[in-house]
Amino acid sequence: MTSLGGRDFKGLLQAAVHRLELNAPQLDAWNVFPVPDGDTGANMLQSMRAAVQEAEQAGDDIAETAQALAEGALHWARGNSGIILSQFWQGLAQGLAGKKTATSCDLSRAFRRARDLAYSAVSKPTEGTILTVMHDVAAAAAQCCSRFQDLRAFLSRIVRAARASVARTPKLLAVLQGAGVVDSGAQGLLVILEGALGYLRRGSASARYRGPSLRPRDLRLLRLPPAGSSAVARYGYCTEFLLRGAELDLERIKSALNPLGDSLVIAGGRSLARVHIHAPDPAAVFAAAGALGAVEGEQVHDLDRRRQEKAGNSYTLLAGADGRGFLRLFENLGAMPVGRHDWKRALRRLARRACGSRPILLPNSAENIDLLDRLPRGQDGGLAVVATRTIPQGIAAALAFDPELGLEVNLARMERAAGQVRTIEIQRAGGNGRFLGCLDGERVAEGTGVRRVLELSLERLSAREADVATVYYRRLPQAEAAVSLLRSIYPEIRVESYSGGHPGYELVISIE
């Protein structure tokens, strides 16, 4: 593949969004700079979703698609990393202007332009952040574009450089090293690039269940000083808005707003700019900006209150899992995977390292539910358990978890999401090629061969209202047969497949 057109660029972006969806909770957990308010993943995901929706409406020229992406990102970007990312897309679009397709060298020039615009957006650029990865990606692209005309090989080198760049962010920024994490915005860009590479390698957006891009060995959650402590930093208000005018001067805007706060980021051009600043007095920011253009879409968030709420409502998901693929999947969802009979040890480990974070348990099997029923209750009188009986139910519950919400609301959301999932599990029944089929934990079929048992199990299932079926497999040939069968029976639903690797099941199938 030596050139990239608009259609494949859209597919590449969709794959990046899929990958962000599963990594967003992890990115939120690692968010400690510039403010430890735990929203980097959510902001980047919201920004990318909106931008990609705009890109999907564009034609098939890569220039047109990139321009639509940039415009969508500018209008809908949120947070420090989201707005820096929007300026990166602005630069990429400028670098690809006038092109129907792009080669590796075209993309290399666009990466350089994207890097330069991203740095120019930030009032006080800090290394060890998403900017560092943008710089290293552009440098790697320049070095290898002439040697690797195949875009898969080219982007593979880009991703390799991005991984190395993310890994060294704690060495460049002391707050990251102290917290034991990499920069969440930098990691978010790596996730986007990995999703893009997955699309080029497989030709679909289904690369999202691969393992975590980078997982520090000792991920620690920050423990905030008690309210009123002199050690608590004051961050003021996250202030964001659009500024519209006939001839905007971005440097003049920077000069006017810089004295009013910090973390100033300005993305855009001569007629429209998106502004982000942390300021003690948002009204003063709006007044100063209003003298330079028309202020629209004002948003203000109290960073100190959000930070304290995060400290008081910290939860960690513990999820029963077995098999390499499932372990990686739950890690990507921000959960701590727990093997059979390891629940006591996991709870002790969480208590030691998570500084007051409360556990929410996803047993994901009837056996684990019984084990948890026998665990001693804590001083608060109980454990927060969502009684998921299958791994797909646990995945749905983990996806429904929102760290911004309280415990009771989250439990209700997660239970509702788990209840909307039907699960088929196929396992061996001794020797002689016989297998058992279970539907939502109850045995419904037995026979010779995985495909036949799956057919019998599906006869007990009504999936007319389903949207998607997901096949988690131990062996690829069985997955291919299952996908083929599901598509023949339910031609209207989307069918995806991922490696689960559970040693006890040949197939685990989720119907939602």
MARMI-104249 format. One record per residue (C-alpha): residue number from 1; residue in three letters; chain; z, x, y. Coordinates in nm, 2 decimals. Each point is the difference from the previous one (the first is absolute). Layout:
% MARMI-104249
    nr   rest   kette       c3       c1       c2
   NUM    ALA       A        Z        X        Y
...
END
This chain:
% MARMI-104249
    nr   rest   kette       c3       c1       c2
     1    MET       A     0.00     0.00     0.00
     2    THR       A    -0.12     0.19     0.30
     3    SER       A     0.00    -0.27     0.27
     4    LEU       A     0.24    -0.28     0.10
     5    GLY       A    -0.13    -0.33     0.14
     6    GLY       A     0.18    -0.29     0.16
     7    ARG       A     0.04    -0.20    -0.32
     8    ASP       A     0.17     0.29    -0.19
     9    PHE       A     0.20     0.08     0.31
    10    LYS       A     0.14    -0.36     0.00
    11    GLY       A     0.09     0.04    -0.37
    12    LEU       A     0.17     0.33     0.07
    13    LEU       A     0.21    -0.16     0.27
    14    GLN       A     0.09    -0.30    -0.22
    15    ALA       A     0.12     0.25    -0.26
    16    ALA       A     0.21     0.18     0.26
    17    VAL       A     0.17    -0.33     0.10
    18    HIS       A     0.07    -0.08    -0.36
    19    ARG       A     0.17     0.33    -0.04
    20    LEU       A     0.20    -0.05     0.32
    21    GLU       A     0.13    -0.33    -0.12
    22    LEU       A     0.18     0.16    -0.29
    23    ASN       A     0.12     0.31     0.19
    24    ALA       A     0.12    -0.18     0.32
    25    PRO       A     0.36    -0.05    -0.13
    26    GLN       A     0.02     0.36    -0.08
    27    LEU       A    -0.14     0.10     0.34
    28    ASP       A     0.26    -0.23     0.17
    29    ALA       A     0.28     0.17    -0.20
    30    TRP       A    -0.11     0.35     0.12
    31    ASN       A    -0.04    -0.10     0.36
    32    VAL       A     0.24     0.22     0.20
    33    PHE       A    -0.21     0.13     0.29
    34    PRO       A    -0.03    -0.07     0.29
    35    VAL       A     0.25    -0.29    -0.07
    36    PRO       A     0.15    -0.07    -0.34
    37    ASP       A    -0.07    -0.37     0.02
    38    GLY       A    -0.18    -0.03    -0.34
    39    ASP       A    -0.33    -0.16     0.11
    40    THR       A    -0.27     0.26    -0.03
    41    GLY       A    -0.15    -0.14    -0.32
    42    ALA       A     0.00    -0.35     0.13
    43    ASN       A    -0.16     0.10     0.33
    44    MET       A    -0.27     0.21    -0.16
    45    LEU       A    -0.08    -0.27    -0.25
    46    GLN       A    -0.02    -0.27     0.26
    47    SER       A    -0.22     0.22     0.22
    48    MET       A    -0.23     0.09    -0.29
    49    ARG       A    -0.03    -0.36    -0.13
    50    ALA       A    -0.11    -0.13     0.34
    51    ALA       A    -0.24     0.29     0.06
    52    VAL       A    -0.16    -0.03    -0.34
    53    GLN       A    -0.05    -0.38     0.05
    54    GLU       A    -0.20     0.08     0.31
    55    ALA       A    -0.20     0.27    -0.18
    56    GLU       A    -0.09    -0.24    -0.28
    57    GLN       A    -0.19    -0.22     0.25
    58    ALA       A    -0.23     0.29     0.11
    59    GLY       A    -0.35     0.08    -0.13
    60    ASP       A    -0.08     0.26    -0.26
    61    ASP       A    -0.05     0.30     0.23
    62    ILE       A     0.30     0.23    -0.01
    63    ALA       A     0.00     0.04     0.38
    64    GLU       A     0.03    -0.38     0.04
    65    THR       A     0.27    -0.02    -0.26
    66    ALA       A     0.20     0.29     0.15
    67    GLN       A    -0.03    -0.15     0.35
    68    ALA       A     0.13    -0.34    -0.12
    69    LEU       A     0.29     0.18    -0.18
    70    ALA       A     0.09     0.18     0.32
    71    GLU       A    -0.01    -0.31     0.21
    72    GLY       A     0.21    -0.19    -0.25
    73    ALA       A     0.25     0.28    -0.01
    74    LEU       A     0.03     0.02     0.38
    75    HIS       A     0.07    -0.37     0.03
    76    TRP       A     0.25    -0.04    -0.29
    77    ALA       A     0.17     0.34    -0.04
    78    ARG       A     0.37     0.00    -0.02
    79    GLY       A     0.27     0.28     0.03
    80    ASN       A    -0.03     0.36     0.07
    81    SER       A    -0.20     0.10    -0.31
    82    GLY       A    -0.21    -0.31     0.01
    83    ILE       A    -0.12     0.07     0.35
    84    ILE       A    -0.06     0.37    -0.07
    85    LEU       A    -0.20    -0.11    -0.30
    86    SER       A    -0.20    -0.24     0.22
    87    GLN       A    -0.10     0.29     0.22
    88    PHE       A    -0.10     0.20    -0.31
    89    TRP       A    -0.24    -0.29    -0.09
    90    GLN       A    -0.13     0.00     0.36
    91    GLY       A    -0.09     0.37    -0.04
    92    LEU       A    -0.16    -0.06    -0.34
    93    ALA       A    -0.22    -0.27     0.14
    94    GLN       A    -0.11     0.22     0.29
    95    GLY       A    -0.08     0.28    -0.25
    96    LEU       A    -0.21    -0.24    -0.21
    97    ALA       A    -0.18    -0.18     0.29
    98    GLY       A    -0.37    -0.07    -0.06
    99    LYS       A     0.01     0.07    -0.37
   100    LYS       A    -0.10    -0.23    -0.28
   101    THR       A     0.16     0.22    -0.27
   102    ALA       A     0.22     0.31     0.02
   103    THR       A    -0.01     0.33    -0.20
   104    SER       A     0.30     0.22    -0.06
   105    CYS       A    -0.09     0.21     0.31
   106    ASP       A    -0.04    -0.32     0.21
   107    LEU       A     0.35    -0.10    -0.11
   108    SER       A     0.13     0.34     0.07
   109    ARG       A    -0.11    -0.02     0.36
   110    ALA       A     0.14    -0.35     0.03
   111    PHE       A     0.34     0.12    -0.14
   112    ARG       A     0.01     0.27     0.27
   113    ARG       A    -0.06    -0.26     0.27
   114    ALA       A     0.26    -0.23    -0.15
   115    ARG       A     0.25     0.28     0.00
   116    ASP       A    -0.06     0.09     0.36
   117    LEU       A     0.03    -0.37     0.12
   118    ALA       A     0.32    -0.05    -0.20
   119    TYR       A     0.17     0.30     0.16
   120    SER       A    -0.12    -0.11     0.34
   121    ALA       A     0.17    -0.34    -0.05
   122    VAL       A     0.35     0.15    -0.04
   123    SER       A     0.18     0.10     0.32
   124    LYS       A     0.21     0.26    -0.18
   125    PRO       A    -0.17     0.09    -0.33
   126    THR       A     0.25     0.10    -0.28
   127    GLU       A    -0.10     0.20    -0.30
   128    GLY       A     0.14    -0.11    -0.34
   129    THR       A    -0.14    -0.35     0.06
   130    ILE       A    -0.32    -0.19    -0.07
   131    LEU       A    -0.17     0.22     0.26
   132    THR       A     0.05     0.31    -0.21
   133    VAL       A    -0.17    -0.16    -0.29
   134    MET       A    -0.29    -0.11     0.22
   135    HIS       A    -0.04     0.36     0.12
   136    ASP       A     0.01     0.14    -0.35
   137    VAL       A    -0.24    -0.26    -0.14
   138    ALA       A    -0.25     0.08     0.28
   139    ALA       A     0.03     0.38    -0.07
   140    ALA       A    -0.05    -0.06    -0.38
   141    ALA       A    -0.30    -0.21     0.07
   142    ALA       A    -0.16     0.26     0.22
   143    GLN       A     0.05     0.27    -0.26
   144    CYS       A    -0.14    -0.19    -0.30
   145    CYS       A    -0.27    -0.24     0.13
   146    SER       A    -0.29     0.24    -0.05
   147    ARG       A     0.12     0.10    -0.35
   148    PHE       A     0.06    -0.35    -0.12
   149    GLN       A    -0.28    -0.24     0.07
   150    ASP       A     0.13    -0.24    -0.27
   151    LEU       A     0.24    -0.23     0.19
   152    ARG       A     0.24    -0.03    -0.30
   153    ALA       A     0.05     0.37    -0.01
   154    PHE       A     0.02     0.02     0.38
   155    LEU       A     0.26    -0.27     0.03
   156    SER       A     0.19     0.15    -0.29
   157    ARG       A     0.05     0.32     0.20
   158    ILE       A     0.10    -0.20     0.30
   159    VAL       A     0.27    -0.18    -0.20
   160    ARG       A     0.12     0.33    -0.15
   161    ALA       A     0.04     0.14     0.35
   162    ALA       A     0.18    -0.32     0.12
   163    ARG       A     0.25     0.03    -0.29
   164    ALA       A     0.08     0.35     0.09
   165    SER       A     0.04    -0.09     0.37
   166    VAL       A     0.23    -0.29    -0.08
   167    ALA       A     0.21     0.22    -0.22
   168    ARG       A     0.07     0.25     0.28
   169    THR       A     0.10    -0.26     0.26
   170    PRO       A     0.38     0.05    -0.07
   171    LYS       A    -0.05     0.37     0.08
   172    LEU       A    -0.14    -0.09     0.34
   173    LEU       A     0.24    -0.28     0.10
   174    ALA       A     0.38     0.06    -0.05
   175    VAL       A     0.09    -0.37    -0.01
   176    LEU       A    -0.23    -0.04    -0.31
   177    GLN       A     0.16     0.29    -0.17
   178    GLY       A     0.35    -0.13     0.07
   179    ALA       A    -0.09    -0.34    -0.14
   180    GLY       A    -0.17     0.14    -0.31
   181    VAL       A    -0.33    -0.18     0.07
   182    VAL       A    -0.36     0.07     0.11
   183    ASP       A    -0.13    -0.16     0.31
   184    SER       A    -0.08    -0.37    -0.07
   185    GLY       A    -0.30    -0.02     0.23
   186    ALA       A    -0.15     0.32    -0.15
   187    GLN       A     0.06    -0.14    -0.34
   188    GLY       A    -0.17    -0.33     0.10
   189    LEU       A    -0.32     0.19     0.10
   190    LEU       A     0.00     0.17    -0.33
   191    VAL       A     0.04    -0.34    -0.18
   192    ILE       A    -0.31    -0.12     0.19
   193    LEU       A    -0.20     0.30    -0.09
   194    GLU       A     0.10    -0.02    -0.37
   195    GLY       A    -0.11    -0.37     0.00
   196    ALA       A    -0.33     0.10     0.14
   197    LEU       A    -0.05     0.27    -0.26
   198    GLY       A     0.10    -0.24    -0.28
   199    TYR       A    -0.28    -0.23     0.12
   200    LEU       A    -0.26     0.28     0.00
   201    ARG       A     0.10     0.10    -0.35
   202    ARG       A     0.01    -0.35    -0.15
   203    GLY       A    -0.22    -0.21     0.22
   204    SER       A     0.27    -0.26     0.05
   205    ALA       A     0.32    -0.06     0.20
   206    SER       A     0.21     0.00    -0.32
   207    ALA       A     0.14     0.35     0.04
   208    ARG       A     0.33    -0.14     0.14
   209    TYR       A     0.23     0.04    -0.31
   210    ARG       A    -0.03     0.38    -0.03
   211    GLY       A     0.31     0.21     0.03
   212    PRO       A     0.18     0.08     0.33
   213    SER       A    -0.17     0.25     0.22
   214    LEU       A     0.31     0.20     0.06
   215    ARG       A     0.36    -0.07    -0.09
   216    PRO       A     0.27     0.24     0.12
   217    ARG       A     0.23     0.09    -0.28
   218    ASP       A     0.31    -0.12     0.19
   219    LEU       A    -0.09    -0.29     0.22
   220    ARG       A     0.31    -0.08     0.20
   221    LEU       A     0.05    -0.30     0.23
   222    LEU       A     0.14     0.07     0.35
   223    ARG       A     0.36    -0.10     0.06
   224    LEU       A     0.04    -0.11     0.36
   225    PRO       A     0.31     0.07     0.20
   226    PRO       A     0.22    -0.31     0.05
   227    ALA       A    -0.08    -0.22     0.30
   228    GLY       A     0.15     0.13     0.32
   229    SER       A     0.00     0.36    -0.13
   230    SER       A    -0.10     0.26     0.26
   231    ALA       A    -0.23     0.14    -0.27
   232    VAL       A    -0.22    -0.30     0.00
   233    ALA       A    -0.32     0.07     0.19
   234    ARG       A    -0.13    -0.26     0.24
   235    TYR       A    -0.36    -0.08    -0.04
   236    GLY       A    -0.05    -0.30     0.24
   237    TYR       A    -0.29    -0.23    -0.05
   238    CYS       A    -0.33     0.04    -0.19
   239    THR       A    -0.24    -0.13     0.27
   240    GLU       A    -0.37    -0.07    -0.09
   241    PHE       A    -0.28    -0.17     0.19
   242    LEU       A    -0.37     0.01     0.07
   243    LEU       A    -0.12     0.12     0.34
   244    ARG       A    -0.34    -0.13     0.12
   245    GLY       A    -0.20     0.12     0.30
   246    ALA       A    -0.35     0.10     0.12
   247    GLU       A     0.06     0.38     0.02
   248    LEU       A     0.33     0.09    -0.17
   249    ASP       A     0.11     0.36     0.03
   250    LEU       A     0.21     0.08    -0.31
   251    GLU       A     0.14     0.32     0.16
   252    ARG       A     0.11    -0.19     0.30
   253    ILE       A     0.17    -0.26    -0.22
   254    LYS       A     0.18     0.28    -0.18
   255    SER       A     0.12     0.14     0.32
   256    ALA       A     0.13    -0.33     0.12
   257    LEU       A     0.18    -0.10    -0.32
   258    ASN       A     0.13     0.34    -0.12
   259    PRO       A     0.31     0.00     0.22
   260    LEU       A     0.10    -0.35    -0.12
   261    GLY       A     0.06     0.09    -0.37
   262    ASP       A    -0.11     0.20    -0.30
   263    SER       A    -0.22    -0.03    -0.31
   264    LEU       A    -0.29    -0.09     0.24
   265    VAL       A    -0.33    -0.07    -0.18
   266    ILE       A    -0.31    -0.13     0.17
   267    ALA       A    -0.31    -0.08    -0.20
   268    GLY       A    -0.33    -0.14     0.13
   269    GLY       A    -0.26     0.06     0.26
   270    ARG       A    -0.11    -0.08     0.35
   271    SER       A     0.02    -0.38    -0.02
   272    LEU       A     0.28    -0.06    -0.25
   273    ALA       A     0.30     0.20    -0.11
   274    ARG       A     0.30    -0.07    -0.24
   275    VAL       A     0.33     0.14     0.12
   276    HIS       A     0.31     0.08    -0.20
   277    ILE       A     0.32     0.14     0.16
   278    HIS       A     0.37     0.01    -0.08
   279    ALA       A     0.17    -0.09     0.33
   280    PRO       A     0.34    -0.11     0.13
   281    ASP       A    -0.15    -0.24     0.25
   282    PRO       A    -0.32    -0.18    -0.13
   283    ALA       A    -0.03    -0.19     0.33
   284    ALA       A    -0.05     0.33     0.19
   285    VAL       A    -0.27     0.09    -0.26
   286    PHE       A    -0.19    -0.32     0.05
   287    ALA       A     0.03     0.02     0.38
   288    ALA       A    -0.14     0.36     0.00
   289    ALA       A    -0.28    -0.09    -0.24
   290    GLY       A    -0.08    -0.31     0.20
   291    ALA       A    -0.09     0.21     0.30
   292    LEU       A    -0.27     0.17    -0.21
   293    GLY       A    -0.15    -0.30    -0.18
   294    ALA       A     0.06    -0.34    -0.15
   295    VAL       A     0.29     0.00    -0.26
   296    GLU       A    -0.06    -0.22    -0.31
   297    GLY       A     0.18    -0.07    -0.33
   298    GLU       A     0.34     0.14     0.10
   299    GLN       A     0.24     0.07    -0.29
   300    VAL       A     0.35     0.13     0.03
   301    HIS       A     0.24     0.09    -0.29
   302    ASP       A     0.36     0.12     0.04
   303    LEU       A    -0.01     0.33    -0.20
   304    ASP       A     0.38     0.05     0.00
   305    ARG       A     0.07    -0.35    -0.14
   306    ARG       A    -0.28     0.04    -0.26
   307    ARG       A     0.14     0.33    -0.10
   308    GLN       A     0.35    -0.14    -0.05
   309    GLU       A    -0.13    -0.30    -0.19
   310    LYS       A    -0.18     0.24    -0.23
   311    ALA       A     0.33     0.19    -0.06
   312    GLY       A     0.19    -0.32    -0.07
   313    ASN       A    -0.27    -0.16    -0.22
   314    SER       A    -0.11     0.29    -0.22
   315    TYR       A    -0.11    -0.10    -0.35
   316    THR       A    -0.15     0.20    -0.29
   317    LEU       A    -0.20    -0.16    -0.28
   318    LEU       A     0.09     0.10    -0.36
   319    ALA       A    -0.27    -0.10    -0.24
   320    GLY       A     0.00     0.01    -0.38
   321    ALA       A    -0.31     0.19    -0.11
   322    ASP       A    -0.15     0.20    -0.28
   323    GLY       A    -0.33     0.19    -0.02
   324    ARG       A    -0.14     0.25     0.24
   325    GLY       A    -0.23    -0.24     0.18
   326    PHE       A     0.28    -0.26     0.06
   327    LEU       A     0.24     0.26     0.11
   328    ARG       A    -0.24     0.13     0.26
   329    LEU       A    -0.08    -0.36     0.11
   330    PHE       A     0.36    -0.09     0.07
   331    GLU       A     0.05     0.34     0.19
   332    ASN       A    -0.30    -0.09     0.21
   333    LEU       A     0.16    -0.34     0.08
   334    GLY       A     0.31     0.19     0.13
   335    ALA       A     0.21    -0.09    -0.31
   336    MET       A     0.21     0.23    -0.22
   337    PRO       A    -0.13    -0.04    -0.36
   338    VAL       A     0.28    -0.04    -0.26
   339    GLY       A    -0.05     0.06    -0.38
   340    ARG       A     0.17    -0.20    -0.27
   341    HIS       A     0.38     0.05    -0.02
   342    ASP       A    -0.01     0.21     0.33
   343    TRP       A     0.13    -0.27     0.24
   344    LYS       A     0.35     0.14     0.04
   345    ARG       A    -0.13     0.35     0.06
   346    ALA       A    -0.26    -0.14     0.26
   347    LEU       A     0.27    -0.19     0.19
   348    ARG       A     0.22     0.30     0.01
   349    ARG       A    -0.29     0.22     0.12
   350    LEU       A    -0.08    -0.25     0.27
   351    ALA       A     0.36    -0.02     0.11
   352    ARG       A     0.01     0.38     0.04
   353    ARG       A    -0.32     0.04     0.19
   354    ALA       A    -0.08    -0.32     0.19
   355    CYS       A     0.29    -0.01     0.25
   356    GLY       A     0.09    -0.36    -0.02
   357    SER       A    -0.34    -0.14    -0.11
   358    ARG       A     0.05    -0.31    -0.22
   359    PRO       A    -0.19    -0.03    -0.32
   360    ILE       A    -0.23    -0.29    -0.10
   361    LEU       A    -0.06     0.00    -0.37
   362    LEU       A    -0.33    -0.10    -0.17
   363    PRO       A     0.07     0.01    -0.37
   364    ASN       A    -0.36    -0.08    -0.11
   365    SER       A     0.10    -0.09    -0.36
   366    ALA       A     0.23    -0.23    -0.18
   367    GLU       A     0.18     0.30    -0.15
   368    ASN       A     0.07     0.14     0.34
   369    ILE       A     0.13    -0.34     0.12
   370    ASP       A     0.25     0.00    -0.28
   371    LEU       A     0.10     0.36     0.08
   372    LEU       A     0.06    -0.08     0.36
   373    ASP       A     0.21    -0.30    -0.09
   374    ARG       A     0.24     0.24    -0.17
   375    LEU       A     0.03     0.24     0.29
   376    PRO       A     0.33     0.00     0.19
   377    ARG       A    -0.02    -0.17     0.34
   378    GLY       A     0.07     0.19     0.31
   379    GLN       A     0.26    -0.06     0.27
   380    ASP       A    -0.23    -0.25     0.17
   381    GLY       A     0.01    -0.22    -0.31
   382    GLY       A    -0.34     0.04    -0.14
   383    LEU       A    -0.34     0.17    -0.02
   384    ALA       A    -0.31    -0.13     0.17
   385    VAL       A    -0.24    -0.07    -0.29
   386    VAL       A    -0.34    -0.17     0.00
   387    ALA       A    -0.03    -0.11    -0.36
   388    THR       A    -0.35     0.13    -0.07
   389    ARG       A    -0.08    -0.02    -0.37
   390    THR       A    -0.33     0.20     0.01
   391    ILE       A    -0.13     0.30     0.18
   392    PRO       A    -0.27    -0.20     0.18
   393    GLN       A     0.27    -0.23     0.13
   394    GLY       A     0.19     0.31     0.13
   395    ILE       A    -0.32     0.13     0.17
   396    ALA       A    -0.04    -0.34     0.18
   397    ALA       A     0.36     0.00     0.10
   398    ALA       A    -0.01     0.36     0.14
   399    LEU       A    -0.31    -0.09     0.20
   400    ALA       A     0.18    -0.30     0.15
   401    PHE       A     0.29     0.22     0.11
   402    ASP       A     0.02     0.04     0.38
   403    PRO       A     0.26     0.25     0.13
   404    GLU       A     0.01    -0.18     0.34
   405    LEU       A     0.16    -0.30    -0.16
   406    GLY       A     0.35    -0.07    -0.13
   407    LEU       A     0.11    -0.01    -0.36
   408    GLU       A     0.00    -0.37    -0.06
   409    VAL       A    -0.34    -0.05     0.16
   410    ASN       A    -0.14     0.29    -0.20
   411    LEU       A     0.14    -0.13    -0.33
   412    ALA       A    -0.16    -0.34     0.06
   413    ARG       A    -0.34     0.16     0.08
   414    MET       A     0.01     0.23    -0.30
   415    GLU       A     0.10    -0.28    -0.24
   416    ARG       A    -0.27    -0.22     0.13
   417    ALA       A    -0.26     0.28    -0.04
   418    ALA       A     0.11     0.08    -0.35
   419    GLY       A    -0.02    -0.37    -0.10
   420    GLN       A    -0.37    -0.01     0.09
   421    VAL       A    -0.09     0.26    -0.26
   422    ARG       A    -0.10    -0.07    -0.36
   423    THR       A     0.02     0.29    -0.24
   424    ILE       A    -0.16     0.07    -0.33
   425    GLU       A     0.12     0.30    -0.21
   426    ILE       A    -0.17     0.12    -0.31
   427    GLN       A     0.19     0.23    -0.24
   428    ARG       A    -0.03     0.13    -0.35
   429    ALA       A     0.15    -0.21    -0.29
   430    GLY       A     0.07     0.27    -0.25
   431    GLY       A    -0.31     0.16    -0.17
   432    ASN       A    -0.33    -0.13    -0.13
   433    GLY       A    -0.14    -0.05     0.34
   434    ARG       A     0.20    -0.31     0.08
   435    PHE       A     0.12    -0.09     0.35
   436    LEU       A     0.23    -0.24     0.17
   437    GLY       A    -0.07    -0.19     0.32
   438    CYS       A     0.27    -0.11     0.24
   439    LEU       A    -0.04    -0.23     0.30
   440    ASP       A     0.28     0.04     0.26
   441    GLY       A     0.22     0.15    -0.27
   442    GLU       A    -0.06    -0.26    -0.27
   443    ARG       A    -0.20     0.07    -0.31
   444    VAL       A    -0.32    -0.21    -0.01
   445    ALA       A    -0.24     0.18    -0.22
   446    GLU       A    -0.04     0.24    -0.29
   447    GLY       A    -0.31     0.14    -0.17
   448    THR       A    -0.22     0.30    -0.08
   449    GLY       A    -0.14     0.19     0.30
   450    VAL       A     0.10     0.01     0.36
   451    ARG       A    -0.30    -0.21     0.13
   452    ARG       A     0.07    -0.28    -0.25
   453    VAL       A     0.37    -0.02     0.09
   454    LEU       A    -0.09     0.00     0.37
   455    GLU       A    -0.25    -0.29    -0.06
   456    LEU       A     0.28    -0.20    -0.17
   457    SER       A     0.25     0.08     0.27
   458    LEU       A    -0.25    -0.11     0.28
   459    GLU       A    -0.04    -0.33    -0.18
   460    ARG       A     0.36    -0.08     0.08
   461    LEU       A    -0.05     0.09     0.37
   462    SER       A    -0.15    -0.22     0.27
   463    ALA       A    -0.14     0.23     0.27
   464    ARG       A    -0.22    -0.23     0.20
   465    GLU       A     0.20     0.05     0.32
   466    ALA       A     0.02     0.38    -0.05
   467    ASP       A    -0.16     0.25     0.25
   468    VAL       A     0.04     0.33    -0.18
   469    ALA       A     0.07     0.14    -0.35
   470    THR       A     0.13     0.36    -0.04
   471    VAL       A    -0.03     0.19    -0.32
   472    TYR       A     0.25     0.28    -0.06
   473    TYR       A    -0.10     0.20    -0.30
   474    ARG       A     0.10     0.28    -0.23
   475    ARG       A    -0.34     0.08    -0.13
   476    LEU       A    -0.32    -0.04     0.21
   477    PRO       A    -0.23    -0.16    -0.27
   478    GLN       A     0.25    -0.28    -0.04
   479    ALA       A     0.01    -0.05     0.37
   480    GLU       A    -0.38    -0.02     0.02
   481    ALA       A    -0.01    -0.26    -0.27
   482    ALA       A     0.28    -0.20     0.17
   483    VAL       A    -0.18     0.01     0.34
   484    SER       A    -0.32    -0.12    -0.16
   485    LEU       A     0.18    -0.29    -0.17
   486    LEU       A     0.18    -0.11     0.31
   487    ARG       A    -0.32     0.01     0.21
   488    SER       A    -0.18    -0.21    -0.26
   489    ILE       A     0.28    -0.27    -0.01
   490    TYR       A     0.09     0.00     0.37
   491    PRO       A    -0.32     0.10     0.19
   492    GLU       A     0.15    -0.11     0.34
   493    ILE       A     0.30     0.23     0.01
   494    ARG       A     0.02     0.37     0.08
   495    VAL       A     0.09     0.23    -0.29
   496    GLU       A     0.14     0.34     0.05
   497    SER       A     0.13     0.26    -0.24
   498    TYR       A     0.25     0.29     0.02
   499    SER       A     0.17     0.24    -0.23
   500    GLY       A     0.35    -0.11    -0.08
   501    GLY       A     0.08     0.22    -0.29
   502    HIS       A     0.29    -0.21    -0.13
   503    PRO       A     0.07     0.13    -0.35
   504    GLY       A     0.10    -0.34    -0.14
   505    TYR       A    -0.31    -0.20     0.11
   506    GLU       A    -0.37     0.05    -0.06
   507    LEU       A    -0.07    -0.23     0.30
   508    VAL       A     0.20    -0.17     0.27
   509    ILE       A    -0.20    -0.26     0.20
   510    SER       A     0.10    -0.16     0.32
   511    ILE       A    -0.15    -0.34     0.11
   512    GLU       A     0.07    -0.10     0.36
END
